Structures are given as structure tokens and as C-alpha cells.
Amino acid sequence: MTAQLAHALRSIADAGGDKGYVSVAAYGHSAIHGRLKHWNLIETPSPRSGRWRLTPAGKTWLEGKVRIPEQIQVLNNQRVDSGSGSMISFSDALALSKPQSEWESEVELEWLRDRAREERAYLEED
């Protein structure tokens, strides 16, 4: 687990991914989000959709109620271990990197909210 992955999970939640699927491909982090699935923190309705939502485990970890394995092993896009070793909380993962400036965080959050509104509007049209 890295700070970048923890931020990506929070981005999904902030965009509404704790309530439904949100599109993340538009801002170029879909590969990062794809890595979160190996911890069972997010799920997608179909591979390559670019849409993700938090799993119950992801929401619980984001809320700081549980710790997850800091490292896991993945082979051919499949998790191959039970995640033994040190455990990490969401706040510990965030602390692994330097914080963004307040302005950068606000800009990113506003952009994600706009994308979530666009995604919802698109889905309601169908």
C-alpha cells in the first residue's frame, strides 16, 4: 500500500464511489485504481470500464476501523498471498507521502465532484 493508492481510494469516495460506481479513467489514474482491487477495497462492474466503487472493506478501511496488509503479492493480475506481514491503517498510508497543498486538494476535489455529476447525469439519460 502506498500513499498514492490511499489518495486514489479517497478520491473515489469523494466522487461518490461509496454510494455507486464513478468514472476514474477520465483523469488518468485507472491503473492505480486497478491495483486497489487486489486489497478488495474497490470493485468494478466489468474490466476496462474505468468505473469503480468502494467495497464494504474499502469503506471500513477508509473510515480507519481496520488495518490491511501493507504488502501483497500479485501474479498475472491475481493476488497470490493472504497478505501476511505488517498491517497498515488508512492514516498510516497517507502519512507515507508529503501532503498536497490545500489549494491542490481543493482543485482536485472540485474536479472529481464535477466528474461525478457528469457521470450521474450521463447514467440518468440512459
NULO-885031 format. One line per 5 residues: their letters; for each residue x, y, z of C-alpha. Coordinates in Angstrom, 2 decimals. Layout:
BEGIN
a) X/Y/Z | ... .
// end
This chain:
BEGIN
mtaql) 0.00/0.00/0.00 | 1.24/3.46/-0.86 | 0.09/6.99/-0.15 | -0.81/7.32/-3.83 | -3.14/4.33/-3.58 .
ahalr) -4.70/5.68/-0.37 | -5.32/9.04/-2.07 | -6.87/7.24/-5.05 | -9.28/5.40/-2.74 | -10.25/8.64/-1.05 .
siada) -10.77/10.22/-4.48 | -13.26/7.50/-5.39 | -15.12/8.01/-2.12 | -15.13/11.81/-2.51 | -16.52/11.45/-6.04 .
ggdkg) -19.43/9.37/-4.74 | -17.93/5.90/-5.04 | -19.14/4.98/-1.58 | -22.69/5.14/-3.00 | -22.23/3.91/-6.59 .
yvsva) -19.82/3.48/-9.45 | -17.79/6.52/-10.52 | -15.64/7.02/-13.60 | -11.93/7.40/-12.89 | -10.48/6.82/-16.36 .
ayghs) -11.00/10.47/-17.34 | -8.23/11.68/-15.06 | -5.69/9.03/-15.99 | -5.40/7.02/-12.80 | -7.25/3.86/-13.82 .
aihgr) -4.08/1.75/-13.50 | -3.63/2.99/-9.96 | -7.23/2.19/-9.13 | -6.85/-1.23/-10.67 | -4.21/-2.01/-8.06 .
lkhwn) -6.64/-1.25/-5.22 | -8.85/-4.16/-6.25 | -6.18/-6.60/-5.07 | -6.82/-5.48/-1.48 | -10.57/-5.88/-2.08 .
lietp) -11.02/-2.15/-1.42 | -12.82/-1.35/-4.69 | -14.73/-3.20/-7.38 | -15.73/-2.60/-10.98 | -18.84/-3.74/-12.88 .
sprsg) -16.60/-5.00/-15.70 | -12.88/-4.99/-16.51 | -11.86/-1.94/-18.58 | -15.00/0.03/-17.69 | -12.98/2.66/-15.84 .
rwrlt) -15.75/2.74/-13.24 | -15.17/1.77/-9.63 | -16.90/1.84/-6.26 | -15.78/1.13/-2.74 | -16.40/-2.30/-1.31 .
pagkt) -17.59/-2.60/2.29 | -13.96/-3.45/3.17 | -12.76/-0.31/1.38 | -15.22/1.89/3.24 | -14.26/0.34/6.58 .
wlegk) -10.53/0.87/5.90 | -11.12/4.44/4.73 | -13.00/5.13/7.97 | -9.98/3.92/9.95 | -11.80/0.99/11.53 .
vripe) -9.46/-1.75/10.27 | -5.89/-2.28/9.10 | -4.92/-4.09/5.90 | -1.71/-5.83/4.79 | 0.85/-3.24/3.79 .
qiqvl) 2.17/-5.51/1.04 | 0.56/-8.22/-1.05 | 1.82/-10.37/-3.90 | 0.12/-10.28/-7.29 | 0.90/-12.56/-10.22 .
nnqrv) -0.86/-12.28/-13.60 | -3.29/-9.74/-12.16 | -4.31/-12.16/-9.38 | -3.50/-11.90/-5.69 | -1.43/-14.94/-4.71 .
dsgsg) -0.95/-14.49/-0.97 | -3.01/-13.78/2.11 | -1.18/-10.54/2.82 | 0.91/-11.65/5.75 | 3.33/-9.22/7.33 .
smisf) 2.86/-5.72/8.66 | -0.58/-4.14/8.65 | -1.35/-0.52/7.80 | -4.21/1.87/8.53 | -5.56/4.44/6.09 .
sdala) -3.99/7.32/8.02 | -0.64/5.49/8.15 | -0.76/5.04/4.37 | -1.47/8.73/3.82 | 1.49/9.63/6.03 .
lskpq) 3.85/7.86/3.63 | 3.98/10.93/1.36 | 4.20/14.67/1.61 | 0.79/16.31/1.79 | -0.65/18.29/-1.10 .
sewes) -1.16/21.98/-0.65 | -4.66/22.94/0.44 | -5.23/24.61/-2.93 | -4.22/21.47/-4.89 | -6.53/19.33/-2.76 .
evele) -9.47/21.68/-3.30 | -8.91/21.84/-7.07 | -8.70/18.06/-7.33 | -11.77/17.56/-5.15 | -13.84/20.05/-7.15 .
wlrdr) -12.79/18.39/-10.39 | -13.77/14.97/-9.04 | -17.15/16.30/-7.94 | -17.74/17.72/-11.43 | -16.83/14.36/-12.99 .
areer) -19.19/12.54/-10.62 | -22.05/14.92/-11.53 | -21.36/14.38/-15.23 | -21.28/10.61/-14.75 | -24.59/10.63/-12.86 .
aylee) -26.23/12.84/-15.49 | -25.00/10.53/-18.25 | -26.30/7.43/-16.47 | -29.69/9.06/-15.84 | -30.07/9.76/-19.57 .
d) -29.98/6.04/-20.42 .
// end
